[in-house]
Amino acid sequence: MSVEQNAILFTQQETDTYPALLLQYALGVRQDVSILSFQWVNDPAYRSRVLEAEGLTWIPVNSTLQEFLYKLVHPSPKVTAKPVYFGSMTNKEVLQTDRDKLYLTGLALKYSGVPFDNLANLRYNFENRFRTDYLEMSFEPEKDPATLARVNLNYLPAVLMLYRHYGAAGEFTKADRMQHLALKIGREGGREEEVRAFFGLDVPASPVISVMSPRFLEKNMKKGGDRLYASAIETTNAQYEQFLTDLVKNKEFEQLTICKTSKTDWYSLLPEEWRKLPESRVFEHAHPDEPNCPVQNITYEAAQKYCAWITKVYNSSQEKKKFKKVLFRLPAEEEWMRAARAGRGDAPYPWGGYFVRNSKGCYLANYNAKEPCGNCPSQTSPMTGVQDVGQLKPESNDGGFFPVKTDSYFPNDFGLYAISGNVAEMIDQPGKAKGGSWQDEPYYGQVTVVKEYTLPSPAVGFRVFMEVIEE
């Protein structure tokens, strides 16, 4: 959207080439623009298909930019010259010799031998053509927010140029918006210090770090591979609350908005005829909001930010610790499956069997069970208080209507509790979880089954995996 009609746009690598091609070929956006990739231009087949289609002559890329561009801006007599632009991710060394002929228009630089008012062009693009709402707020969870934040740094030169332009024009409201946007982009992309220095602002003090110690983080980790560990328990309400407390201490209110939990009206999830039951019966083994129960009702992005936070807590700590540098993260599906199976081959459930109940008929995990427990003398009808297994509501037959404590039931051979059932566990693919939950039938608790979900959900939480980066 930074280039004019029928322009040639040079991109550098897959990060900026593929999104542009996706817009054109899949969504029909700006099909008038000719996209040429510096990364692919050495391939003869690519050159013959793309360069020659534009009526351009190939010049090796070790030529100067001016030599290379001469044939672009002075094509053969049969070809009409096209405007030439370079994406903002283009290698700066390629552009170095002709910087005085490059003009910023947004996320692209126009090559022009004649000076022109690119500020007017830049302003028009930002105010009329760009969708900057996605820079200012989050609309849906991103698969890799850290990479996205780094890519968004490409907006900074244009945003800072517009800040100066609006200020000089006396349009202070617009200038303030550009300042706020630049600070947000810089903070999320790891360049806050440089951006604050541009505005003459003090650099904020180092953030307050939680009292959660490396030893505490290591204690729950069970080895599941050469350099990969999995938490013995799902992330608890208490652990997540420490994360939120740190955000409050550091006044990271934007992050707090993203990461806050949504409270659940648990009684509203019960069948209507059960909503008059006392809490002592409904929450007999645990209330889902208790500290030792799994956190749920959070977004995928929030889970990733929690992982990033404990990574920072661990790596920045000066206390004695087992590893020098680690990465806490959500697991890939295959990693989760290996941890769940714990070396038990291809059995469908983490305990190595094909059934969800033991020989006594007792359930081995917290599911939405469809049959009563087979041998529980103490089990009574919640409505009458009389032992009557056949009338029990299925949700009560495995020990919990809702999520129960994270160390409930027997662990698998790696020492992982409730990796099947209780809450479904996010993996590194947005919208997908493994293990099933209190709300799901036992089928979803099988190791190979993936549950698609919409977050936040009271049935979905997460388990942290730890990858050792440096011992």
C-alpha positions in Angstrom: 0.0 0.0 0.0 3.1 2.3 0.1 3.6 2.2 -3.7 1.8 3.9 -6.6 -0.2 2.3 -9.4 1.6 -0.2 -11.7 4.9 0.1 -9.7 7.7 -2.4 -9.4 8.3 -3.4 -5.8 11.6 -5.2 -4.8 11.4 -7.4 -1.8 14.4 -8.9 0.0 13.4 -12.3 1.6 10.6 -14.6 2.5 9.4 -12.5 5.4 8.3 -9.6 3.1 8.0 -11.5 -0.2 5.4 -14.2 0.8 3.0 -11.8 2.5 3.0 -9.6 -0.6 2.4 -12.5 -2.9 -0.3 -13.9 -0.6 -2.2 -10.5 -0.8 -2.0 -10.5 -4.5 -2.7 -14.2 -5.5 -5.0 -15.2 -2.6 -6.8 -12.0 -1.8 -6.6 -10.0 -5.0 -5.0 -7.0 -3.4 -2.9 -4.6 -5.5 -2.4 -7.0 -8.4 -1.1 -4.1 -10.5 2.2 -4.2 -8.6 5.0 -6.3 -9.9 6.9 -8.0 -7.1 10.5 -8.9 -7.7 12.5 -10.7 -5.0 16.2 -10.1 -4.5 16.5 -13.5 -2.9 15.3 -15.3 -5.9 16.7 -13.1 -8.7 19.8 -15.3 -9.1 17.6 -18.2 -10.3 17.5 -18.3 -14.1 13.9 -19.7 -14.2 12.7 -16.9 -12.0 14.4 -14.3 -14.1 13.0 -15.5 -17.3 9.5 -15.7 -15.9 9.4 -12.4 -14.0 12.1 -10.0 -15.2 11.5 -10.6 -18.9 7.8 -10.4 -18.4 8.4 -6.8 -17.3 10.6 -6.1 -20.3 13.7 -5.8 -18.1 17.3 -6.9 -18.8 19.2 -8.9 -16.2 22.3 -7.3 -14.6 24.2 -9.3 -12.0 23.4 -8.2 -8.4 27.1 -7.4 -7.7 26.6 -4.4 -10.0 25.9 -1.1 -8.3 22.3 -0.2 -7.6 22.6 2.6 -10.1 23.7 0.3 -12.9 21.1 -2.3 -11.9 18.3 0.3 -11.9 19.3 2.0 -15.1 17.5 -0.7 -17.2 14.5 -0.4 -14.9 14.0 3.3 -15.2 15.2 3.3 -18.8 13.7 0.2 -20.3 13.6 -0.7 -24.0 11.6 1.7 -26.3 8.8 -0.8 -26.4 8.3 -0.9 -22.7 6.8 2.0 -20.6 9.0 2.9 -17.6 7.5 2.0 -14.2 8.0 3.6 -10.8 10.5 1.5 -8.8 10.2 0.9 -5.0 12.1 -1.1 -2.4 10.5 -2.7 0.6 11.8 -1.5 3.9 13.4 -4.9 4.6 15.7 -4.6 1.7 19.4 -5.1 2.5 20.7 -1.6 3.4 24.0 -2.4 1.7 22.2 -2.7 -1.6 20.7 0.8 -1.2 23.8 2.5 0.3 25.3 4.2 -2.8 22.0 5.8 -3.9 20.5 6.9 -0.6 19.9 10.4 -1.9 17.6 9.0 -4.6 15.4 7.0 -2.1 12.3 8.5 -0.5 10.3 6.9 2.3 6.6 6.4 1.5 5.6 4.1 4.4 6.9 0.5 4.3 8.7 1.2 1.0 11.3 3.5 -0.4 10.8 5.1 -3.9 13.7 5.4 -6.2 13.6 8.7 -7.9 16.2 10.8 -9.7 14.0 13.8 -9.3 13.3 15.2 -5.8 9.6 15.0 -4.7 7.5 15.7 -1.6 7.4 12.2 -0.1 6.0 13.6 3.2 2.7 14.4 1.6 2.8 10.9 0.1 3.7 9.3 3.4 0.9 11.2 5.2 -1.7 10.2 2.7 -0.7 6.6 3.0 -0.9 6.5 6.7 -4.2 8.5 7.0 -6.0 6.8 4.1 -4.5 3.5 3.0 -2.9 1.9 6.0 -4.7 -0.3 8.6 -2.8 0.9 11.7 -5.5 -0.4 14.1 -3.6 -3.7 14.2 -0.5 -1.8 15.4 -2.4 -0.1 18.2 -4.3 -3.0 19.7 -4.6 -6.8 19.5 -7.6 -8.3 17.9 -6.7 -12.0 18.0 -3.9 -14.2 19.3 -0.8 -14.3 17.1 1.1 -17.5 16.6 4.5 -15.8 17.1 4.1 -12.3 18.6 7.8 -11.9 19.2 8.5 -12.2 15.4 5.6 -10.0 14.6 6.9 -7.3 17.0 10.3 -7.4 15.3 8.7 -7.0 11.9 6.6 -4.1 13.1 9.8 -2.2 13.8 9.9 -1.4 10.1 7.1 1.1 10.8 9.2 3.2 13.1 11.0 5.4 10.5 7.7 6.5 9.0 6.0 7.0 12.3 8.9 9.1 13.7 9.0 11.2 10.5 5.2 11.8 10.7 5.6 12.8 14.4 8.0 15.6 13.4 5.8 16.6 10.5 2.6 16.8 12.6 4.4 18.7 15.3 5.8 21.3 12.9 2.3 21.7 11.4 0.7 22.3 14.8 -1.4 19.1 14.6 -0.5 18.0 18.1 -3.2 15.4 18.6 -1.9 13.5 15.6 1.7 14.0 16.8 0.7 12.5 20.2 -0.8 9.5 18.4 2.4 9.0 16.5 4.5 9.2 19.7 2.2 6.7 21.5 2.4 4.4 18.5 6.2 4.6 18.2 6.7 3.9 21.9 4.4 0.9 21.7 6.2 -0.5 18.6 9.6 0.1 20.2 8.7 -1.4 23.5 7.2 -4.6 22.0 10.1 -4.9 19.5 12.9 -4.5 22.1 13.9 -0.9 21.0 12.2 1.1 23.7 15.4 2.7 24.9 16.2 4.1 21.4 12.7 5.4 20.8 12.5 7.1 24.2 15.8 8.7 23.5 14.4 10.1 20.2 11.6 11.8 22.1 13.9 13.0 24.9 12.2 10.8 27.5 13.9 9.0 30.4 14.5 5.3 30.1 12.3 3.5 32.6 14.0 1.6 35.4 14.6 -2.1 35.1 11.4 -4.0 35.8 10.7 -5.6 39.1 11.3 -9.3 38.9 9.1 -11.8 40.8 10.3 -13.7 43.8 9.7 -16.9 41.8 13.1 -18.5 42.0 15.0 -20.6 39.4 15.0 -23.5 41.9 11.2 -23.3 42.2 10.9 -23.3 38.4 13.3 -26.3 38.1 11.6 -28.3 40.8 8.5 -29.0 38.7 10.4 -29.9 35.5 10.5 -33.5 34.4 12.9 -34.6 31.7 11.1 -35.5 28.4 14.0 -35.4 25.9 17.7 -34.6 25.4 17.3 -30.9 26.2 13.6 -30.7 26.8 11.6 -30.7 30.1 7.9 -30.6 30.8 6.2 -29.2 33.9 4.8 -31.9 36.2 1.7 -29.9 36.6 -0.5 -27.6 34.5 0.2 -23.9 35.2 -1.7 -23.0 38.3 -3.8 -20.0 39.3 -1.1 -19.2 42.0 1.7 -19.2 39.5 -0.1 -17.1 36.9 -1.2 -14.7 39.7 2.5 -13.9 40.3 2.9 -13.0 36.7 -0.1 -10.6 36.9 1.3 -9.1 40.1 4.6 -8.3 38.3 2.7 -6.6 35.5 1.0 -4.4 38.1 4.2 -3.6 39.9 5.8 -2.6 36.6 2.8 -0.6 35.5 2.5 -2.6 32.3 -1.2 -1.9 32.0 -1.5 -2.7 28.3 0.0 -6.1 28.9 -2.3 -6.6 31.9 -5.3 -6.0 29.7 -4.1 -8.7 27.3 -3.2 -11.2 30.1 -5.9 -10.8 32.7 -8.1 -13.8 33.4 -11.8 -13.9 32.8 -13.9 -15.1 35.8 -16.2 -18.0 35.2 -19.7 -18.3 36.6 -19.3 -22.0 37.3 -22.8 -22.6 38.4 -24.1 -21.4 35.1 -22.3 -24.3 33.5 -24.2 -26.9 35.5 -27.5 -28.4 34.2 -30.3 -26.3 35.5 -31.6 -29.0 37.9 -28.2 -29.0 39.6 -27.8 -25.3 40.2 -29.4 -25.5 43.7 -26.6 -27.8 45.0 -24.5 -26.4 47.8 -20.9 -25.4 47.0 -19.7 -28.1 49.3 -21.0 -30.7 46.9 -20.2 -29.0 43.6 -16.7 -28.1 44.7 -16.2 -31.1 46.9 -12.6 -31.8 45.8 -11.6 -28.2 44.8 -12.9 -24.9 43.6 -11.5 -24.2 40.1 -10.4 -20.7 41.3 -8.2 -22.1 44.1 -4.5 -21.5 43.9 -3.6 -25.1 43.2 -6.1 -25.5 40.3 -5.0 -24.9 36.7 -5.4 -21.4 35.3 -7.9 -21.2 32.5 -10.0 -18.6 30.6 -6.9 -16.8 29.2 -5.8 -16.1 25.6 -3.1 -17.9 23.6 -1.1 -14.6 23.6 -1.3 -14.4 27.4 0.1 -18.0 27.8 3.0 -17.0 25.5 3.7 -13.9 27.6 3.7 -15.9 30.8 6.3 -18.2 29.2 8.4 -15.2 28.2 8.1 -13.8 31.7 9.3 -16.9 33.5 12.1 -17.2 30.9 13.2 -13.8 31.9 12.9 -14.5 35.6 15.1 -17.6 35.2 17.7 -16.3 32.9 18.2 -13.0 34.6 18.4 -14.5 38.1 21.8 -14.5 39.9 20.8 -17.3 42.2 22.3 -20.7 41.8 20.6 -22.6 39.0 21.0 -25.8 37.0 21.2 -24.2 33.6 22.7 -21.0 32.3 20.0 -20.2 29.8 16.6 -21.8 29.0 13.5 -21.1 27.1 10.1 -21.7 28.6 7.4 -22.1 25.9 4.3 -24.0 24.7 5.2 -27.4 23.2 4.9 -28.5 19.6 2.3 -31.2 19.1 4.9 -33.9 18.7 6.7 -32.7 21.8 3.5 -32.9 23.8 2.7 -36.4 22.5 6.2 -37.7 23.5 5.8 -36.3 27.0 2.3 -37.7 27.3 3.3 -41.2 26.2 6.4 -41.2 28.4 7.9 -44.1 26.4 4.8 -46.2 26.4 4.7 -46.8 22.6 1.5 -46.1 20.7 -1.1 -46.6 23.5 -3.9 -44.1 23.1 -3.8 -42.9 26.7 -0.9 -41.6 28.8 -1.1 -44.4 31.3 -0.3 -46.9 28.5 -3.8 -48.5 28.3 -6.8 -48.5 26.1 -9.4 -47.8 28.8 -10.2 -44.7 30.9 -11.0 -46.7 34.0 -8.9 -49.0 36.1 -9.8 -52.6 37.1 -12.1 -51.3 39.9 -14.0 -49.1 37.5 -12.6 -45.8 38.7 -11.8 -43.1 36.2 -8.1 -42.3 35.7 -8.6 -38.6 34.7 -11.1 -35.8 34.9 -13.4 -36.0 31.9 -17.0 -35.5 31.0 -17.7 -39.1 31.9 -20.7 -40.8 30.4 -20.9 -43.8 32.7 -20.9 -44.0 36.5 -17.8 -45.1 38.4 -18.0 -48.8 38.9 -16.8 -49.3 42.5 -17.1 -46.3 44.7 -19.1 -47.1 47.9 -19.0 -43.5 49.2 -20.5 -42.1 46.0 -24.0 -40.9 46.6 -26.7 -39.1 44.6 -26.0 -35.3 44.9 -29.8 -34.7 44.8 -30.9 -37.1 47.5 -27.7 -38.0 49.4 -28.6 -41.7 48.9 -26.1 -44.1 47.3 -27.5 -44.6 43.8 -24.8 -44.9 41.3 -27.1 -45.2 38.4 -28.6 -41.7 39.0 -25.4 -39.9 39.3 -24.7 -37.0 36.9 -21.7 -38.1 34.7 -19.6 -35.0 35.6 -19.4 -36.2 39.2 -18.3 -39.7 38.5 -14.6 -39.0 38.0 -14.0 -36.7 41.0 -14.8 -33.3 39.6 -17.6 -31.3 37.9 -15.0 -28.8 36.8 -11.1 -28.5 36.9 -9.6 -30.0 40.1 -6.1 -29.6 41.6 -3.3 -30.0 39.2 -1.6 -32.9 41.0 -4.8 -35.0 41.0 -4.9 -38.6 39.7 -1.8 -40.7 39.1 1.1 -39.2 37.1 2.4 -40.9 33.9 5.8 -42.5 33.8 7.6 -39.1 33.3 5.9 -37.8 36.4 3.4 -35.6 34.6 0.0 -35.1 36.3 -3.3 -34.7 34.5 -1.8 -34.5 31.1 -5.0 -36.1 30.0 -8.2 -34.5 31.2 -8.7 -31.6 33.7 -8.0 -28.7 31.3 -7.1 -29.1 27.7 -3.5 -27.9 27.2 -2.5 -25.3 24.5 0.2 -26.2 22.1 2.2 -23.9 19.9 -0.5 -23.8 17.2 -3.2 -21.2 18.0 -6.7 -22.6 18.4 -5.4 -26.2 19.1 -5.1 -28.1 22.4 -4.2 -31.6 23.5 -5.4 -33.9 26.3 -9.0 -33.0 26.6 -10.7 -31.5 29.6 -13.4 -31.8 32.3 -15.8 -30.6 29.6 -14.8 -33.2 27.0 -15.6 -36.9 26.4 -12.6 -39.3 27.1 -12.1 -39.6 23.3 -10.4 -36.1 23.4 -8.0 -37.3 26.1 -6.2 -39.6 23.7 -2.6 -38.7 23.0 -3.1 -38.3 19.2 -6.3 -36.3 19.3 -6.3 -32.5 18.8 -9.1 -30.4 20.2 -9.8 -27.1 18.4 -11.0 -24.3 20.7 -11.9 -20.6 20.8 -10.2 -18.7 23.6 -10.6 -17.8 26.3 -12.3 -20.9 27.6 -12.8 -22.3 31.1 -11.9 -25.7 29.7 -8.4 -24.7 28.3 -5.2 -24.0 30.2 -1.5 -24.8 29.4 1.5 -26.7 30.6 5.0 -25.1 30.3 7.8 -26.9 28.6 11.5 -25.9 29.2 14.1 -26.1 26.5 17.7 -25.9 27.6 19.6 -23.4 25.4 22.9 -23.2 27.3 24.1 -25.5 30.1 
